[in-house]
Amino acid sequence: IVLDPFMGSGTVALVAKKLNRDYIGIELNPEYVEMARIRVYAEMALFV
Protein backbone atom coordinates (compact mmCIF):
# COMPACT_ATOMS: atom_id res chain seq x y z
CA ILE A 1 0.00 0.00 0.00
CA VAL A 2 1.29 3.43 -0.98
CA LEU A 3 0.28 6.35 1.25
CA ASP A 4 0.36 9.87 -0.18
CA PRO A 5 -0.63 12.34 2.58
CA PHE A 6 -0.42 15.33 0.20
CA MET A 7 -1.98 13.93 -2.98
CA GLY A 8 -2.05 17.11 -5.05
CA SER A 9 -2.70 16.28 -8.69
CA GLY A 10 -2.43 12.51 -8.16
CA THR A 11 0.99 11.65 -9.59
CA VAL A 12 1.76 9.10 -6.86
CA ALA A 13 -1.66 7.50 -7.35
CA LEU A 14 -1.03 7.14 -11.08
CA VAL A 15 2.34 5.50 -10.57
CA ALA A 16 0.95 3.20 -7.88
CA LYS A 17 -1.86 2.05 -10.19
CA LYS A 18 0.56 1.50 -13.07
CA LEU A 19 2.71 -0.64 -10.76
CA ASN A 20 -0.39 -2.58 -9.61
CA ARG A 21 -0.18 -1.23 -6.06
CA ASP A 22 -3.01 -0.12 -3.80
CA TYR A 23 -2.81 3.47 -2.67
CA ILE A 24 -4.37 5.90 -0.25
CA GLY A 25 -4.31 9.57 -1.14
CA ILE A 26 -5.17 12.38 1.24
CA GLU A 27 -5.82 15.94 0.08
CA LEU A 28 -7.53 18.80 1.90
CA ASN A 29 -8.07 21.13 -1.07
CA PRO A 30 -11.30 20.15 -2.88
CA GLU A 31 -9.99 21.56 -6.17
CA TYR A 32 -7.00 19.22 -6.09
CA VAL A 33 -9.21 16.29 -5.05
CA GLU A 34 -11.33 16.78 -8.16
CA MET A 35 -8.25 17.32 -10.35
CA ALA A 36 -6.64 14.10 -9.09
CA ARG A 37 -9.87 12.12 -9.50
CA ILE A 38 -10.29 13.22 -13.11
CA ARG A 39 -6.62 12.66 -13.91
CA VAL A 40 -6.43 9.17 -12.38
CA TYR A 41 -9.65 7.97 -14.07
CA ALA A 42 -8.58 9.41 -17.43
CA GLU A 43 -5.14 7.79 -17.28
CA MET A 44 -6.52 4.45 -16.12
CA ALA A 45 -9.00 4.37 -19.00
CA LEU A 46 -6.00 4.23 -21.35
CA PHE A 47 -4.74 1.02 -19.71
CA VAL A 48 -8.01 -0.94 -19.63
Backbone torsions as a table, in degrees:
resi	resn	phi	psi	omega
1	ILE	NA	132.7	177.5
2	VAL	-104.2	128.7	178.3
3	LEU	-109.4	124.5	176.4
4	ASP	-120.2	98.8	-175.8
5	PRO	-74.4	-11.5	178.4
6	PHE	-132.5	75.4	-166.9
7	MET	-63.7	-34.1	179.3
8	GLY	56.2	-126.8	-176.3
9	SER	-86.4	0.5	172.7
10	GLY	94.6	17.7	-178.4
11	THR	-59.8	-44.8	-179.6
12	VAL	-64.2	-39.0	178.1
13	ALA	-62.0	-42.5	179.0
14	LEU	-61.9	-46.2	-179.3
15	VAL	-65.5	-41.5	178.7
16	ALA	-60.1	-45.2	179.1
17	LYS	-63.7	-41.4	179.9
18	LYS	-64.8	-28.7	178.5
19	LEU	-93.4	10.9	178.2
20	ASN	60.0	41.5	177.9
21	ARG	-112.2	148.5	171.4
22	ASP	-78.6	151.9	-179.8
23	TYR	-144.2	156.4	173.0
24	ILE	-127.5	123.4	178.5
25	GLY	-116.0	136.3	179.8
26	ILE	-122.1	129.1	178.3
27	GLU	-147.6	132.5	-179.1
28	LEU	-86.7	-29.9	-175.8
29	ASN	-81.3	115.3	-177.8
30	PRO	-59.0	-30.6	178.8
31	GLU	-65.8	-40.7	178.1
32	TYR	-71.9	-33.8	176.8
33	VAL	-59.0	-48.1	-179.8
34	GLU	-65.7	-41.5	179.1
35	MET	-60.5	-45.6	-179.7
36	ALA	-65.1	-42.1	-179.8
37	ARG	-59.8	-48.7	-179.9
38	ILE	-62.6	-44.6	-177.2
39	ARG	-64.3	-46.2	-178.1
40	VAL	-64.6	-46.1	179.5
41	TYR	-63.9	-39.4	179.6
42	ALA	-65.1	-44.7	180.0
43	GLU	-66.4	-40.1	-177.6
44	MET	-69.3	-28.9	177.8
45	ALA	-63.1	-27.4	179.1
46	LEU	-72.4	-21.8	-175.5
47	PHE	-102.4	0.7	-178.3
48	VAL	-92.4	NA	NA
